[in-house]
Amino acid sequence: MRDAPNNAPYQSIWTHLHGLDFEQRYIKAGAVRTRYAHAGRRSAPAVIMLHGTGGHWESFCANLAAHAEHYDCYALDFVGSGHSDKPAHPYEIATYVEHVLNFMSALNLEKASIIGVSLGSWVAAAIAIAAPERVEKLVLLSAAGYFSTAANRAQIKKDRGGSAADPSWERIKGIFSRLLAREEARIDDLIGLRQALYSMPGAAEAMQNVLVLQNPDIRQKNLIQDDGWRAIVAPALVVGSLADSDEYLDTARIVSKLIPDASYVEMEGVGHWPQFEDPETFNRLSVAFLKGG
């Protein structure tokens, strides 16, 4: 195998997927045509993977194989993101909750465990509160939805909104400099894919609907209060990323104490996407938790 310039093994989306028996499909989740990847046996317990703000299912490319050995796995593009439909209205947390529940119903999934990163973790927690009977377990990465800072909201708007308006290679790469702690993890595949997605017709307009959660008033009314986190009955694994030491690490530490049946672990040397930056460690932790009693 050819080594990358820093002598780390060459990595792409396909180095994670090339041996995996998986499919990419589209399904109508309510009114939203939704792109998703599926791997695993349909008779196995279901696991759904939810990406972050302005993301896409490929953020879980390094996790599908390990989880599909034991679970019926689905990683989807949220409404307004990736190749899923982008209806012309603001996307608040209830919008995403409805989308995921409709996705589950379209696939006849009565119940699933949910792995969510960043915005995906916020949506996962909101689903566990709104429809506890649909959620088996939660795995929350770069946990969000407890509080926010003006600086972080401004950075997200600059990164996502600016890149959707001007999807140059350097602008897109700048997003990944804040998602991934190590330069070698910011692979060309991810940059090129997101550049293609952000260059699609209507992507810039849809991004403005995605970014409504960065409006302080809208974000505040969507945040989950203490009583909401305490109401989660599903067992949860909360993962803190030590190289992502801002509101996400603080949120992880706080909500892991609020959720009644939560375990908390920290991963070293990883940023906002621990599942991609250190998949071996994350997959081991996640699968062990999901398989546990």
N, C-alpha and C positions, 0 to 999 in steps of 0.2 A: 504494500500500500504506500502510495506517495505521501511523504510528510508535508505538512504545511510549512511556511517559511520559519516558524518558531520551533519546528521539529515536533509539534504536536500532531497526532494522526489527523489526516484530512477528514473534515466533517461536512456533511450536507444533510438536507432533509432526508435524502434517499439512503444515506448510510444507516439511518434509523429504521427506514421503512422497507428496504429492498427485499428482505426475507420474510416479510409479514404477509399473511393471507388477509387482505383487507379490501374494502371497496369504498369508493367515494360516490355518493348519490345525492339526489335532491328529493325533498318531500314537502308537501304542503302542511305547514303547522298553523292551523287556522287559515288565515288568508296569506300567510307569509311563506313563499317558496324558499326553502331552507337547504343550504348545502351542509353536508355532514360526512364524516368518515366513520366507518363501522369496522370493527374487528372483534373476533371472539365468537363463542357459541351462543346462539339465541336462546338456548335452554338454560344458560348460566344466569346468575344474578346480574342485573344491569348496572353499569357505571356510566355517568354522563360527565363530560369534561367541558368546562366553560372558560373561555378566554377573557382577556382584559379589554380595556377601552380601545376601540378601533382595531382590534386584533382579528384573528382567524384561527381555524381549527389546527393549523400546522404548528401552533405553539405547543401542542401536545404530541408532536411526531415522535419524540424520544420516549414516550410513556405508553403508547398504545400496545406495543408488543408485550411488554412485561405484564400489563394488566389483562390483556386478552388471553393470556394463558389460563386465567381463572374466571374472567368476567366477560359479559356481553357489553362491549365498549362503544360509546358514541361520543365523538367530538364534533361540535357544530359551530357554524358561524352564526353569531347573534343577528337578530333583526337589525338592519342598518349597517352591517359589517360584512367583510369578505365578499362572497358571492351570493349571500342571502338577499332577499328583497329589501328595498329601502323606502318604505312608505314615507310620505312627506308630512311627518309630524314629529314633535319632540319625543325622545325615548327616555322616560323616567324608569325607575326600578320596577314599577308595576307592569310596564310594557315588556320588560325582559322576563319577568316572572310568568306573565301570560304566554309569552312565546315558548318558553321552555316547557311549561305544562301542556301546551298544545302540541309541541313536538313529541312529548312522551305519549300523549293520547293517540297521535297519528301512528305511532309505532306499537301501540297496544302495550306500553310499559306502565304497569300499574304502580310500580315502585322502583326507585333507583337510588344508589349512592351517587353523590355529586362531588366532583373535584372542581374547585374554582380558583382562579388566580386573579387577584386584584378586583376589578369590577365583577368578574365571575364569582369570586368568593362572596361579595356583597349580595349578588343575586341568589347564590346558593343558600345563604343564610335567610334571605327573605322568603324563598320557597319553603324552607323548613319551618318558618313561622306561619306562613299563609296556608300551607297544605302539608301538615306534618305526616299525614297518612301516605304521602307520595315519596317520602324521603327515608331511606334506610340509614345511611351514614353520610357525614360531611368530611371533606378534606379541604381546608382553607389555606391558601397560599397568598402571601402578600395581602393579608386581610385588610378589607376596606369596609366602609359603611358605618364607622363609629364616630369619627370626627374628620375634619379636613382643615388644611391650612391654606391661606391665600397664596403662598409661594408655590405650593404643589399644584393647586388649581391653575395658576398662571402658566406653570411649566407644561402641564398636560395640554392646555389650549395652544401654547406655542408649538409644541412638538407635533401634535396630531393635526390641529387646524392648519398650521403653517405648512406641514408636509402634504396635506391633502390639496391645498391651494397651489403648492409648488413642489411636486413630487420628484425633486432631483435626488440623485444618489446620496449626496452629502447630507441633505435634509433628512432623508429616511434613515441613514446611518446614525444620525444624531439621536433618533428615538432609541435605538438599540444601545447607545452608550449609557443610557439611564435604565434600560431593562436588564442588561447583562454586565456583570462586574468586570469580566475578563475580556480583553480585546479579541482573543482567539475564538471566543464564543460567538462573536458578532459576525456570523458567517454570511458570505455573499448570497447564498440561497434565500435566507430570510429577508435580507435587504431588497434583493431583486423581486421577490414575491410581493412584498408590501408595496414596492414602487409600482408594480403592475396593478395591484388592487386599488391603490390610491389614484392611479391614472385613468381608471374606468369612468365612463360617462356617469355623471350624477354622484360620484364619490365625494367631491368637495361639498356639495349641498347636504348629502347625508351626514357628513362629519359634523356639520353644524347642529344637526338634531342629536347626534351622539353626545356632543359637548355641552348640552344643556345642563348636565349634572355638575358642570364646573361653574355654573352660576351659583353664587353663594346662597341665595334665597331658595332656589330649587333644590340644591344639594341638602340644605338644612332640613327641609321638609321630608326628604327621602332617607335621611340617616336613621339607623336603627337605634332606638333608645335602650337603656339598660334593661328595662322590663322585657323588651323584645328579645334580646340575647338570652335572658334568663328563661324565656319561654321555649327555647329550642329543646326538644326532647331527643332528637337524634344524637347519637354519640358523634363526637367531632375530634378530628386531629387537626390542630392548628400549628402551622410551620412558620417559624420566624427566620427571616434571611438576615444574617448578621452584616452583610455588605450592603444592605438596603435599609440603613439605620435612620429612618425618618418616621413619618406618621404610620407607615405600614408595619414596621416592627413594633412601634408603640401599640398600635391597634391589636396586633396579634397577641401581645402580652396581656392586654386588658381583656379582650373578649374571651380568651382562653380561661380566664377566671370567672367570667360571667356565665358562660354556657355550662349548665349543670354537669354534663357528662363529657368533658373535654380533656384531651391530653395535649400537651404542648412540647414541641421539640424545636431546637434551633439548628440551622445548617450554616456552616462556616464557608466563607469564600464565594458566596453566591449573592446575586442581586435580586431583582424583582421577579425573575423567572427561575426559581430554583429547580423546577421540574425539567428545564431544558439545560441549565448550566451544569447541574450535577445529577443527571438522571439515574445513575446507579444508586446513589444514596436515597434520592427521593422515591424511586420505584420500590426499593426495599422497605422503606418506612411505610409507604402508602399501602402496598399489598399486604404487609403484615398487619396493619391496622384494619383494613377491610376484611381480612380473613379471620381476625380475632373474634372472640366471643362477645 
